[in-house]
Amino acid sequence: MTLLRTISLAALSGIAVPALLAAQGGRGMEPPKNLQVLPKDTPRPQVVALMQNFTAALGVRCEHCHAAAEGAPAAGAPGGGRGGPPLDFAADTKDEKKIAREMLKMVMDINGKYLPLTGRTITERNRVSCETCHHGLVRPQTLRAALANAVDAKGADSATALYRDLRTKYYGTGAYDFGEFSLPRAAMELAQANQRPAALALLKLNLEFYDKSAPTYQTMAQISLAGGDTAAAVAALKKAVELQPNNPQLQGMLQRLAPKP
């Protein structure tokens, strides 16, 4: 396999090229079986390196896509070993493996076809990889989508609990956006879907973490006003103006709602 081809495969998943080149010493190993997307002569060490990158990007282990070998002991059973039962890497038993193949094709198309059409120079550092979207999540989604789904399923309390749980587990990982403006955006989307109580609950939650967030109070005012609660809107705007007294937009909104005598 040529150096260029090695680097191209590395770009599919964001693997560091030096690690792949170092792995080329394992050419005497039995080649992988049932490769359908990767070239069939891809050396086993390189395939293993690709798979390790996939598991890291999705926060899973090999058994997420690969089925246990026939007759293998169950995980935790005698003979199963600490790392789980032996896996049949060539089998196409699990749907997750089939999905992974399609996702790999998508990444190859993005890097090989669509990015070059932008006219920009695409380097190994800015190619798309699994991590680009997944960030350690099996099924990547925005925080806004996760919270909206929670509201639809079980209401505002469920969304609040979910946010706290996700923040505890994933803060600092890049999996979700826990910045100051994330919950206000989620709140606006909920308000537009006639979920104003849930939207206001998320804004109050945001103030626990960003207590000096004028945009949060401004969003609270807008949603309160849309719901016909002018008094709540004025109270929120006053808080916002206290935090940003030189903001002409906030001052104008407050003056229109509560003009001075």
Disulfide bonds with the S-S distance in Angstrom:
none
